[in-house]
Amino acid sequence: LYLKRLIVGGFDKVYELNRNFRNEGVSTRHNPEFTMLEFYWAYVDYRDAMKFTENLIRDLFNSVIDDDCIEYQGAELDLTRPFEVMTVAEALIRYNERLDKAHLYDLDKLRNYAEGLEVDFNEAWGVGKIQIEIFEKTVEPLLIQPTFITEYPVEVSPLARRNDLVPRVTDRFELFICGRELANGFSELNDSEDQADRFDLQVKEKDAGDSEAMHFDFDYIRALEYGMPPTAGVGVGIDRLIMLLTNATTIREVLFFPHLRAEY
């Protein structure tokens, strides 16, 4: 949010290599403290950011490994061909034979399908949040070759601009390689009233127990009221990128001081 305030202040392109802390647990792919490349680019949209991100990843691999095809844990990755692009809905239908488009937006049918997969969900969640929980279990691990997933539901995209044609989704993408998210980007929401409503919803979800929901940022709303131009923003997970480049099996292998269990 601070970098986006710089866009409001007149900086058309800003970037930062930063350290983040998110209390989201520990796994072989996630450390609570991690490094991210984050950039914001005024007067472009998420499609421009996708193209830039694809070129950035391809050029990085060529520079470091000097090859368009690399191997990661037995998987052959081909960076010579354009990265595949699918919407969340398209990916869910492709990798879930018993789901069709009608099921995706029928809350009761979606809940039943999630229960059959033993996907935990909250009764207060809408179809968008449940879709993403199903996606993470059934689709994400299968996205081996570089793939952009687009049109994320509004419920899980509190900072992204709504799609003009389909208001229930946003102009957002995530890049997946070898079954893990490497980048997240979107056309930024620059409507202060819509953003305030989204923050209100996030506060309600946090009060209901969602530890990943955001707080209400009054200063950021004030900045948007001054006016932010159309902007695209992207975050790239550096630690996961290093895992790919070094063929590391766990994120702990690429961190100097990984999160460890308390010693008793």
Summary of the structure (lengths in Angstrom):
residues: 264
radius of gyration: 18.8
end to end distance: 38.8
largest distance: 56.1
contacts: 783
relative contact order: 0.18
helix: 40%
strand: 23%
